[in-house]
Amino acid sequence: MRKYYVGLDVHKVSIAIAVLDAHGKLVTRTVIETSTEAVRDFFRNLRGEIHLTFEEGNHAAWLYDIVEP
């Protein structure tokens, strides 16, 4: 099973995302809009074991509720 390490930098209108593999190699870097559908679409396309980190801020509770399931 593939392992991914995902970092999210969440802003009011956009989310910057970096994805690393288990060896620390950059898999992808992208920017999506700050919306439930955009976040779900992004993670739907990422298959494997995902380790996620994001900052504790205004959007943290909202984002946690989206990605936790």
N, C-alpha and C positions, 0 to 999 in steps of 0.2 A: 504494500500500500504506500502510495506517495504521501509525503508530509510536506505541508506548506506552512510558512510563517508569514502572516499578513499583518501589516501595519496600516492603520487608517489615520489620516489627519483630517478631521472633520471641521468644516466651515459652514456658514449659513447657506450658501448656494452650491458648494462643491465639496467633494471628498477626494483627497489624493490618496492613492492606494499603491503600496509596494508589496510584492509577493516574492519571497525567497524560498528556495528548495531546502532540503535537509542539509545540504552542503554549504549553504549560505550564498548560493548563486542566485542572482536576480532572474526571476522567471518573467515578471511583467511589472510595469509601472504604468498607471493610468489615472485619469481623473474622471469621476462620474458626478452627476448631479446629486444633491442631498435630497433624496426621495426614497420612500420605502421600496418602490418598484425597482429603481436603479440598483439599490443595494442587494435586493433579492436576486435580480438578474445576474449580477456579478458573481455571487456565491453559488448560484445554480450551475454555473459553468466551471466551477473549481471542484474537481473530484479528488477525494483522498482525505487524509487526516489534516484538519486545519487548526492552527494555533493562531489566535487573533489578539491583537492589542490595539487599544485606542485610548486617547486621553480622557480623563474625567473632566467633563465640561458640560455646557448647556445641552448638548445632544446625547450625552452618554446613556441616560435611561432609555431614550427613544431607540438608539442604536442597539443597545443590549436586547431589548424586546424583539427586535427584528432578526438579529443574527443568532440568538440563543437556541431557538428550535432547530 
